[in-house]
């Protein structure tokens, strides 16, 4: 398995728009080959959010990361001044 983590700082005014965007966007990610599970959370009052995607393998993540779909979220972030950090790692331990 492979895990990708996206953490974002969101302006208060953009939180609602981001949630609407993700309600449409994350199901598209789940349809990608090898996307096993998606978890998204926002910490109330902290202006930060996190999305974790569990991928079957690194190749599945790489295919998504090189797709046009990932550009949808990058474009949204750029248009709304959202600062995000993307990381991805192989899973070393799973229960």
SEGUSE-44574 format. One record per residue (C-alpha): residue number from 1; residue in one letter; x, y, z. Coordinates in steps of 0.02 Angstrom, whole numbers, plus 50000, padded with zeros to 5 digits. Layout:
BEGIN
NUM; a; X; Y; Z
...
END
This chain:
BEGIN
1; x; 50000; 50000; 50000
2; x; 50047; 50181; 49975
3; x; 49979; 50332; 50068
4; x; 49962; 50511; 50005
5; x; 49932; 50653; 50126
6; x; 49880; 50829; 50077
7; x; 49874; 50962; 50213
8; x; 49802; 51132; 50173
9; x; 49786; 51304; 50253
10; x; 49618; 51378; 50207
11; x; 49552; 51556; 50225
12; x; 49389; 51560; 50322
13; x; 49294; 51626; 50171
14; x; 49356; 51483; 50062
15; x; 49314; 51340; 50181
16; x; 49136; 51320; 50116
17; x; 49193; 51328; 49934
18; x; 49329; 51199; 49968
19; x; 49206; 51080; 50050
20; x; 49089; 51096; 49899
21; x; 49234; 51067; 49781
22; x; 49294; 50914; 49877
23; x; 49117; 50840; 49882
24; x; 49129; 50831; 49692
25; x; 49316; 50799; 49675
26; x; 49350; 50661; 49802
27; x; 49225; 50537; 49725
28; x; 49321; 50559; 49562
29; x; 49482; 50515; 49653
30; x; 49399; 50361; 49728
31; x; 49359; 50304; 49550
32; x; 49543; 50304; 49505
33; x; 49620; 50131; 49484
34; x; 49704; 50081; 49646
35; x; 49620; 50209; 49760
36; x; 49569; 50102; 49908
37; x; 49504; 50231; 50035
38; x; 49494; 50418; 50062
39; x; 49485; 50512; 50227
40; x; 49463; 50699; 50241
41; x; 49450; 50806; 50396
42; x; 49452; 50988; 50446
43; x; 49499; 51048; 50619
44; x; 49363; 51168; 50677
45; x; 49427; 51344; 50706
46; x; 49604; 51301; 50648
47; x; 49588; 51342; 50461
48; x; 49675; 51182; 50410
49; x; 49618; 51025; 50325
50; x; 49693; 50856; 50282
51; x; 49655; 50725; 50151
52; x; 49729; 50550; 50163
53; x; 49714; 50429; 50017
54; x; 49760; 50246; 50033
55; x; 49825; 50179; 49867
56; x; 49849; 49997; 49820
57; x; 50028; 50032; 49766
58; x; 50148; 50170; 49715
59; x; 50106; 50147; 49532
60; x; 49922; 50187; 49566
61; x; 49972; 50346; 49657
62; x; 50094; 50396; 49520
63; x; 49962; 50372; 49385
64; x; 49842; 50486; 49480
65; x; 49978; 50612; 49520
66; x; 50021; 50627; 49335
67; x; 49839; 50636; 49278
68; x; 49735; 50786; 49227
69; x; 49624; 50753; 49378
70; x; 49759; 50812; 49499
71; x; 49767; 50975; 49402
72; x; 49586; 51010; 49450
73; x; 49631; 51023; 49634
74; x; 49793; 51117; 49601
75; x; 49699; 51244; 49495
76; x; 49566; 51265; 49630
77; x; 49700; 51295; 49761
78; x; 49790; 51422; 49653
79; x; 49629; 51515; 49616
80; x; 49585; 51524; 49801
81; x; 49757; 51556; 49875
82; x; 49756; 51391; 49969
83; x; 49927; 51332; 50026
84; x; 49944; 51143; 50020
85; x; 50082; 51019; 50056
86; x; 50076; 50850; 49968
87; x; 50172; 50700; 50030
88; x; 50165; 50515; 49986
89; x; 50246; 50365; 50067
90; x; 50249; 50176; 50057
91; x; 50156; 50092; 50199
92; x; 50276; 50005; 50316
93; x; 50150; 49932; 50436
94; x; 49964; 49895; 50422
95; x; 49847; 49803; 50539
END
